[in-house]
Amino acid sequence: MSNLKIKHELQSFYNDFMKDLQTETLKMSPFEAFLEEYVKYMDFPSSPIYVEFYRPNLNVQVDAYSYEEDEKELNLYIIDFDEFMDQPDEITMTALKELANKAKRFFTQYNTLPIDPSHDINDLLSLLKNEESVIEHLNITVLTNKYYRTNKQIELTISKNIQVDVEIWDIDRLFQIVSSEQESSTIFINFQDEFNQSFELMKVPQPKSLIETQDTFDCYIGFISAELLAKAYDKWGPKLVERNVRSFLQARGATNKGIRDTLKNESEKDLFIVYNNGISSVARSGNLTPSSNGSHVFNIETLEGWQIVNGGQTTASIHKAYRDGVDLSEVFVQTKLTILHTADSDSSMLAEEEMVAKISKYANTQNKINQSDLLANTKFMSSLEHYSRTVWIPSQDKRKAESKWYFERARGQYMVDLNRRKRGKEQTEFKKEFPKELLLNKVDLAKNFMSWEGFPHVSSKGGEEAFKKFMEQNKSYWKYEKNSENQLKDLEEFTSTMYKRLIARVIINRKVQDVVNTLGLKGYKANVVYYSTAMLNKLYGDSINLEEVWNNQSLSDKWDNVIKEIAQTTLEFLRNSAGEQNVTQWAKREQCWKEFVSECEKQLKYIV
């Protein structure tokens, strides 16, 4: 693709992005809307809490934050947003580093900063001052609608024994995500023709019990040239790790910095294969020919549907070193390749799903696994996707149905679908059938479900924790059992009725959010929405019919005053009951929900 075409498509993406933001700014400030739009593409367990703290005279700024207690990681967000910019200007490394330094100054000087006691930033201060809040990793993320051309890593250090990483999300990074193809099965690599290299692996003998089964697999082990791996990733990019649990990766964090530093150090580079765990990959088929080097050695000439299911961080770090000019010609990566040999039958596809998920889960020892990515390929998620593409929304004016919800099983899927259509009539028709406001991703679905079902503390923990619990609650739709013929089958069929009831929960959550938005909250808005939705169901769930909500695509306005009173009570409770604790951390605890039910159930119960 020519640079001119890429620039044109980036501009088109930017125009659509800014147009969507204008719609969102009717509900919230432009900067908060900008943050929420970017977060949709980012891979963090918890949604950031918007605080908008800016002290230009002190050169200090924090626009949002999140804290991952298990990871001991504090994320500080800086927003660099020009709402009047018609096309993305370039931003320099110097400018980005100065923006990141504003967050660093906050972190190192928060004890001395003059802060209004009523400002939302005080919730972050209480977290920082709490002796139980351990922080070992500070991640500073700069979000900008400009274009960072050089894409060089920004290094910051602080005097404390804390690891600091700076991550840049510019408009081009979003564009790359949404423009990436996501059908991994279409990848066909001829290593010799494309890269003038191939590699050899040793085939592992199969037990007789596996040979006798209908769907077998072949496993190969050995090593691959780091240079060849980097070249493959350079060409195929995120498509090569679409089924990896850490897609769209960069060299971030202690593990990845260790990989990068090892490759740069001439005295350690030769020991890379000793230090690194390597990669695990799968493919559907390939041309693997016996080598003259031994009876069990095969030359890997071509692979179809090649996917790195573990080792994505290693691959991305090697690629980063390759792009930085590091000589990788004598560096090797230990490799395990599984050829799945699955047929097109449902049973075979289920077996493939289960195997890939287990490889990802059991092989991953370097980084925390995101369950939402790990389980994205289950039949349950695929069924949700299928119904969202086929089930029409009931018309409200007796005309034929015109639109559907769009469930996004993978990040950026909506924009990928949109950009496959020609600009003009085809894209207009797609947007009419799948309006952007009816876009729903898997973690938001999970948080909406869990809040309605009475687990607002789980939703408050963020998308990943909510998704894990959501999958547990609905495990009968994606767990399998063997029938009398030793084939896998679903425990329970997921139907269109169940799909509609799930969407109805989303509609109710969004109704509560609209009411909460009128309160003008910043820091605790998400928690108030989750707790208010849970209390609405606990008090009045028997009077709310989910099928009726689906048919009307709304919750009746008669509930507006009830929701508002519940939301105001929720906000007051969260603030008062937290005491000296950070409110958002307190809202993540089950005890918080139990106390809320105990104190507020009688207070809020009345006839609608």
ChimeraX attribute file (.defattr): number of C-alpha atoms within 10 A of each C-alpha:
attribute: neighborCount
match mode: 1-to-1
recipient: residues
	/A:1	5
	/A:2	7
	/A:3	8
	/A:4	9
	/A:5	10
	/A:6	12
	/A:7	12
	/A:8	12
	/A:9	15
	/A:10	20
	/A:11	18
	/A:12	14
	/A:13	20
	/A:14	21
	/A:15	15
	/A:16	11
	/A:17	17
	/A:18	18
	/A:19	11
	/A:20	16
	/A:21	19
	/A:22	14
	/A:23	13
	/A:24	18
	/A:25	14
	/A:26	10
	/A:27	14
	/A:28	16
	/A:29	11
	/A:30	18
	/A:31	19
	/A:32	21
	/A:33	19
	/A:34	25
	/A:35	23
	/A:36	17
	/A:37	15
	/A:38	16
	/A:39	16
	/A:40	16
	/A:41	17
	/A:42	13
	/A:43	17
	/A:44	16
	/A:45	20
	/A:46	20
	/A:47	21
	/A:48	21
	/A:49	26
	/A:50	23
	/A:51	22
	/A:52	21
	/A:53	17
	/A:54	16
	/A:55	15
	/A:56	9
	/A:57	6
	/A:58	11
	/A:59	14
	/A:60	21
	/A:61	24
	/A:62	25
	/A:63	22
	/A:64	24
	/A:65	23
	/A:66	22
	/A:67	25
	/A:68	19
	/A:69	14
	/A:70	7
	/A:71	12
	/A:72	13
	/A:73	20
	/A:74	22
	/A:75	20
	/A:76	25
	/A:77	27
	/A:78	26
	/A:79	21
	/A:80	18
	/A:81	15
	/A:82	14
	/A:83	13
	/A:84	7
	/A:85	11
	/A:86	11
	/A:87	15
	/A:88	19
	/A:89	14
	/A:90	13
	/A:91	16
	/A:92	15
	/A:93	16
	/A:94	10
	/A:95	10
	/A:96	20
	/A:97	17
	/A:98	12
	/A:99	23
	/A:100	28
	/A:101	20
	/A:102	20
	/A:103	25
	/A:104	23
	/A:105	16
	/A:106	21
	/A:107	19
	/A:108	12
	/A:109	11
	/A:110	16
	/A:111	12
	/A:112	8
	/A:113	11
	/A:114	8
	/A:115	15
	/A:116	9
	/A:117	9
	/A:118	8
	/A:119	13
	/A:120	19
	/A:121	21
	/A:122	17
	/A:123	22
	/A:124	22
	/A:125	15
	/A:126	15
	/A:127	19
	/A:128	18
	/A:129	14
	/A:130	13
	/A:131	8
	/A:132	9
	/A:133	17
	/A:134	17
	/A:135	17
	/A:136	15
	/A:137	19
	/A:138	22
	/A:139	23
	/A:140	25
	/A:141	21
	/A:142	21
	/A:143	22
	/A:144	23
	/A:145	27
	/A:146	21
	/A:147	18
	/A:148	21
	/A:149	13
	/A:150	10
	/A:151	13
	/A:152	12
	/A:153	15
	/A:154	14
	/A:155	11
	/A:156	14
	/A:157	13
	/A:158	13
	/A:159	6
	/A:160	8
	/A:161	10
	/A:162	13
	/A:163	16
	/A:164	20
	/A:165	22
	/A:166	21
	/A:167	19
	/A:168	20
	/A:169	21
	/A:170	22
	/A:171	22
	/A:172	21
	/A:173	17
	/A:174	20
	/A:175	21
	/A:176	15
	/A:177	19
	/A:178	21
	/A:179	20
	/A:180	17
	/A:181	20
	/A:182	22
	/A:183	12
	/A:184	18
	/A:185	13
	/A:186	12
	/A:187	17
	/A:188	15
	/A:189	18
	/A:190	17
	/A:191	18
	/A:192	13
	/A:193	11
	/A:194	12
	/A:195	15
	/A:196	9
	/A:197	14
	/A:198	17
	/A:199	15
	/A:200	20
	/A:201	23
	/A:202	20
	/A:203	19
	/A:204	12
	/A:205	11
	/A:206	12
	/A:207	8
	/A:208	8
	/A:209	8
	/A:210	11
	/A:211	13
	/A:212	9
	/A:213	10
	/A:214	12
	/A:215	15
	/A:216	14
	/A:217	14
	/A:218	16
	/A:219	17
	/A:220	21
	/A:221	17
	/A:222	17
	/A:223	20
	/A:224	20
	/A:225	19
	/A:226	24
	/A:227	23
	/A:228	20
	/A:229	19
	/A:230	22
	/A:231	19
	/A:232	18
	/A:233	19
	/A:234	16
	/A:235	12
	/A:236	15
	/A:237	20
	/A:238	24
	/A:239	24
	/A:240	25
	/A:241	27
	/A:242	22
	/A:243	29
	/A:244	28
	/A:245	27
	/A:246	23
	/A:247	23
	/A:248	21
	/A:249	17
	/A:250	17
	/A:251	23
	/A:252	19
	/A:253	17
	/A:254	14
	/A:255	16
	/A:256	20
	/A:257	14
	/A:258	16
	/A:259	22
	/A:260	23
	/A:261	15
	/A:262	19
	/A:263	23
	/A:264	17
	/A:265	11
	/A:266	12
	/A:267	9
	/A:268	13
	/A:269	21
	/A:270	16
	/A:271	14
	/A:272	19
	/A:273	15
	/A:274	13
	/A:275	14
	/A:276	18
	/A:277	18
	/A:278	22
	/A:279	22
	/A:280	22
	/A:281	25
	/A:282	25
	/A:283	21
	/A:284	18
	/A:285	18
	/A:286	18
	/A:287	12
	/A:288	15
	/A:289	13
	/A:290	16
	/A:291	15
	/A:292	10
	/A:293	10
	/A:294	9
	/A:295	10
	/A:296	14
	/A:297	20
	/A:298	20
	/A:299	17
	/A:300	21
	/A:301	18
	/A:302	18
	/A:303	20
	/A:304	19
	/A:305	20
	/A:306	26
	/A:307	26
	/A:308	25
	/A:309	27
	/A:310	30
	/A:311	26
	/A:312	29
	/A:313	27
	/A:314	24
	/A:315	26
	/A:316	27
	/A:317	25
	/A:318	27
	/A:319	27
	/A:320	19
	/A:321	21
	/A:322	20
	/A:323	13
	/A:324	11
	/A:325	10
	/A:326	17
	/A:327	16
	/A:328	21
	/A:329	10
	/A:330	11
	/A:331	18
	/A:332	23
	/A:333	23
	/A:334	19
	/A:335	19
	/A:336	21
	/A:337	22
	/A:338	21
	/A:339	20
	/A:340	20
	/A:341	17
	/A:342	19
	/A:343	14
	/A:344	8
	/A:345	9
	/A:346	13
	/A:347	19
	/A:348	18
	/A:349	16
	/A:350	21
	/A:351	20
	/A:352	21
	/A:353	17
	/A:354	18
	/A:355	14
	/A:356	22
	/A:357	23
	/A:358	14
	/A:359	17
	/A:360	23
	/A:361	18
	/A:362	9
	/A:363	15
	/A:364	19
	/A:365	12
	/A:366	15
	/A:367	14
	/A:368	11
	/A:369	16
	/A:370	20
	/A:371	21
	/A:372	23
	/A:373	23
	/A:374	20
	/A:375	22
	/A:376	19
	/A:377	19
	/A:378	18
	/A:379	21
	/A:380	21
	/A:381	20
	/A:382	15
	/A:383	18
	/A:384	22
	/A:385	19
	/A:386	15
	/A:387	20
	/A:388	23
	/A:389	16
	/A:390	13
	/A:391	15
	/A:392	16
	/A:393	19
	/A:394	17
	/A:395	14
	/A:396	11
	/A:397	7
	/A:398	7
	/A:399	8
	/A:400	11
	/A:401	14
	/A:402	13
	/A:403	21
	/A:404	21
	/A:405	22
	/A:406	24
	/A:407	24
	/A:408	21
	/A:409	21
	/A:410	20
	/A:411	20
	/A:412	21
	/A:413	20
	/A:414	20
	/A:415	17
	/A:416	17
	/A:417	15
	/A:418	19
	/A:419	16
	/A:420	12
	/A:421	14
	/A:422	10
	/A:423	11
	/A:424	8
	/A:425	10
	/A:426	14
	/A:427	16
	/A:428	15
	/A:429	15
	/A:430	15
	/A:431	16
	/A:432	13
	/A:433	19
	/A:434	22
	/A:435	15
	/A:436	15
	/A:437	12
	/A:438	13
	/A:439	14
	/A:440	18
	/A:441	17
	/A:442	24
	/A:443	25
	/A:444	18
	/A:445	21
	/A:446	25
	/A:447	30
	/A:448	30
	/A:449	30
	/A:450	25
	/A:451	28
	/A:452	24
	/A:453	18
	/A:454	19
	/A:455	23
	/A:456	31
	/A:457	27
	/A:458	26
	/A:459	32
	/A:460	28
	/A:461	23
	/A:462	23
	/A:463	27
	/A:464	26
	/A:465	20
	/A:466	31
	/A:467	27
	/A:468	17
	/A:469	20
	/A:470	23
	/A:471	19
	/A:472	13
	/A:473	13
	/A:474	13
	/A:475	15
	/A:476	15
	/A:477	20
	/A:478	24
	/A:479	19
	/A:480	19
	/A:481	11
	/A:482	12
	/A:483	10
	/A:484	6
	/A:485	6
	/A:486	11
	/A:487	15
	/A:488	18
	/A:489	17
	/A:490	19
	/A:491	14
	/A:492	13
	/A:493	13
	/A:494	18
	/A:495	12
	/A:496	16
	/A:497	12
	/A:498	13
	/A:499	17
	/A:500	21
	/A:501	18
	/A:502	19
	/A:503	24
	/A:504	25
	/A:505	24
	/A:506	24
	/A:507	20
	/A:508	25
	/A:509	23
	/A:510	17
	/A:511	21
	/A:512	24
	/A:513	20
	/A:514	15
	/A:515	16
	/A:516	22
	/A:517	15
	/A:518	11
	/A:519	13
	/A:520	10
	/A:521	16
	/A:522	17
	/A:523	22
	/A:524	20
	/A:525	19
	/A:526	21
	/A:527	24
	/A:528	27
	/A:529	30
	/A:530	30
	/A:531	28
	/A:532	29
	/A:533	31
	/A:534	25
	/A:535	28
	/A:536	24
	/A:537	17
	/A:538	16
	/A:539	15
	/A:540	15
	/A:541	15
	/A:542	8
	/A:543	9
	/A:544	15
	/A:545	12
	/A:546	21
	/A:547	16
	/A:548	14
	/A:549	20
	/A:550	23
	/A:551	14
	/A:552	15
	/A:553	18
	/A:554	16
	/A:555	22
	/A:556	13
	/A:557	10
	/A:558	9
	/A:559	15
	/A:560	15
	/A:561	12
	/A:562	18
	/A:563	22
	/A:564	18
	/A:565	12
	/A:566	25
	/A:567	27
	/A:568	14
	/A:569	17
	/A:570	21
	/A:571	20
	/A:572	12
	/A:573	17
	/A:574	22
	/A:575	18
	/A:576	11
	/A:577	15
	/A:578	15
	/A:579	10
	/A:580	14
	/A:581	17
	/A:582	21
	/A:583	22
	/A:584	25
	/A:585	19
	/A:586	20
	/A:587	27
	/A:588	19
	/A:589	15
	/A:590	14
	/A:591	12
	/A:592	20
	/A:593	22
	/A:594	11
	/A:595	13
	/A:596	18
	/A:597	17
	/A:598	11
	/A:599	12
	/A:600	15
	/A:601	14
	/A:602	10
	/A:603	11
	/A:604	15
	/A:605	14
	/A:606	10
	/A:607	6
	/A:608	9
